[in-house]
Structure formats: C-alpha cells, structure tokens
Amino acid sequence: MANPILVTGAAGRVGAVGRTVTELLLKQGKAVRAMVRTDDERAQALRALGAEVVVGNLLDLDSMHRAIDDVETMYFGLSVSDTYLAATVNTAAVAKHHGVKAFTNMSQMTVSQMNITETTPSPQHKLHWLAEQALNWSGLPVVHVRPTVFLEGFFLTLTPDSVRESDQIKLPFGEGKTSPVAAEDVARAIAALLANPQPHIGKIYHLTGPHSENMHFYAQEYSKALGRTITYQDIPVEPWRDDLLKRGWPIHVVNHLAALCDLHRAGRFDRTSDDVRTLTGQEPLSVQEFVRKNAVTFAPSAKAA
C-alpha cells in the first residue's frame, strides 16, 4: 500500500486550500492523510471522500508523530497566526525525524522581498521569513510555495458589504497594483507538486492571478461580472484597521492585514508570475471570473452571515 500524502489544515471551509488539495489528490487515486483540529462534520466529509483523517494540533509533538508516521510526502499550511513559527518548527522537527522525502511549505510572496536586513511591518511576514529560514537550515527536502494576496482573503471577505450597500469597493489600497490569486489555483498547484514532488525539491514557486492592476481596474471587473457599475473608493488604513478590531478580529491578523494595505499603497504587490500555469497547465482565475462565481455574495439583497 502506498504511503499516504499528509495534508495539514484539511478541514477548512469548502474551497479552502487544504481541503481542496485533499479532494484533488483523492480524485487522482492518491492515499491521503488529512490532518484536522476537530473531529466534526468536516472531518466526516473527508472520510466519506476516502481520506484517512487524523485529529491533532500542529503545536503538539504527539499529534505530529501520529500524523507524519509512514509519510514520505507532505503539505504544511497554516492560516495567519502568532504561533506560525512554532508550528512550523515543531512540524519540521518531526518530519526530519521520520525521514520525510518531500515537504511542501505554504509561505507568502512578500518573503521574496525580505532578507536579513529587509523586512516588512507585518508580524506574519516576519514569521514566514523565519519559518523559511528554519526549513532551509533543517536539511529537509523542501518546496516553498509563495502565493500573493488571496482573492478570498480580501476580495470575498472584506469587499462584499460595501459592494452590496453602495456599489463601491472600499479598501485602503491607494493606487497600488495587485495580482490576487484564488485559493483553488493555489490548491491545484500544490496538488501537482504533491503528486510528483521530486523534480521540484529546492525550488520556490510564486503564485499570482493573471493581472497586476490597480483597484479602479478591478472595480471595472466587478462591474462586468455583476452587471452593474461598481467603483473603487480608497479609504485610510487606520480607521479601517480600527473597525476590524471593533468587529473582533484578532490583533495579529489585523496588524498583518493593515501592513498588507500599506504595502499595496507603496506598490509592493505589483507582481505577476506564470507559475500557476507552469505547474497546472491552466490559467489562473481572474477577478472577473471569481466575482461572477461568487455573485450572490455581492448581490444587493445578500446579507452578511
């Protein structure tokens, strides 16, 4: 029997990277061990698809031994968290102990602009940069995957309210350009790496959408997708940040998002790459296609959950 491919963060919502990677690998007939935090209905759904489900915590040593035992190929991914570095190192230590032969690491594209003397205001970016250093020092056979900002993270989460209420995208991006990528494209790229990892060991892949444009361009894309005129309104970062905190968002996440906005305003997200097409053979999803697929979320009658 083939060694299972370990996918961490497998119990995310429908469309999330870990869950989609699990689904894609199972469709290819791969044996998949899906790691989840809680044995709930999402875990049951993964079992129903054919995954072996292991319940655990990336910070817990025993959990990671259970998850990584007999694994040769694995995907490590964790959402924005102040425990990101500890989780990475704990996972890497156990992976090294068990002789993992391919460790695919989800990082962030801004790490490509960082080094021992250059950083960003984002606490998460700093953790990602340090995590990449630790993985490189570990001697593990690593592939780093660095997506840019996710369509789901900003566009689907933080723009629907203003689009529904006033036909405006209100974000503090200034005139900066950006090339957001869809989680499904990131998942397809990661699944391709996990299915045949050895040619990719030691490489770094940067994942973006098909265009790098400013928010006025993307407002036109919203307009085409939704069939009504959508405009972009730049707003100051600080009041936007304060509103997220008032809504109960964790301060580590909010500080990261605010830093992303400052970096957008400074032109630091103006970047594109062909790596999605290189790895998957398909063009990445455009903003217009993404908004059209999620049109109900932006409909004037739609209400936030």
HELIX and SHEET records of a PDB file:
HELIX    1   1 VAL A   17  LYS A   27  1                                  11    
HELIX    2   2 GLU A   41  LEU A   49  1                                   9    
HELIX    3   3 LEU A   61  ILE A   68  1                                   8    
HELIX    4   4 TYR A   84  HIS A   97  1                                  14    
HELIX    5   5 MET A  109  GLN A  113  5                                   5    
HELIX    6   6 PRO A  123  SER A  138  1                                  16    
HELIX    7   7 LEU A  151  LEU A  156  3                                   6    
HELIX    8   8 THR A  157  LEU A  158  1                                   2    
HELIX    9   9 PRO A  160  SER A  166  1                                   7    
HELIX   10  10 ALA A  183  ALA A  195  1                                  13    
HELIX   11  11 GLN A  198  HIS A  200  5                                   3    
HELIX   12  12 MET A  215  LEU A  226  1                                  12    
HELIX   13  13 VAL A  237  LYS A  246  1                                  10    
HELIX   14  14 ILE A  251  ARG A  265  1                                  15    
HELIX   15  15 ASP A  275  THR A  280  1                                   6    
HELIX   16  16 VAL A  287  LYS A  293  1                                   7    
HELIX   17  17 ALA A  295  PHE A  298  1                                   4    
SHEET    1   A 7 GLU A  52  VAL A  55  0                                        
SHEET    2   A 7 VAL A  32  VAL A  36  1                                        
SHEET    3   A 7 ILE A   5  VAL A   7  1                                        
SHEET    4   A 7 THR A  73  PHE A  76  1                                        
SHEET    5   A 7 ALA A 102  MET A 106  1                                        
SHEET    6   A 7 VAL A 142  PRO A 147  1                                        
SHEET    7   A 7 ILE A 204  LEU A 207  1                                        
SHEET    1   B 2 GLN A 168  LEU A 171  0                                        
SHEET    2   B 2 THR A 231  ASP A 234  1                                        
END                                                                             
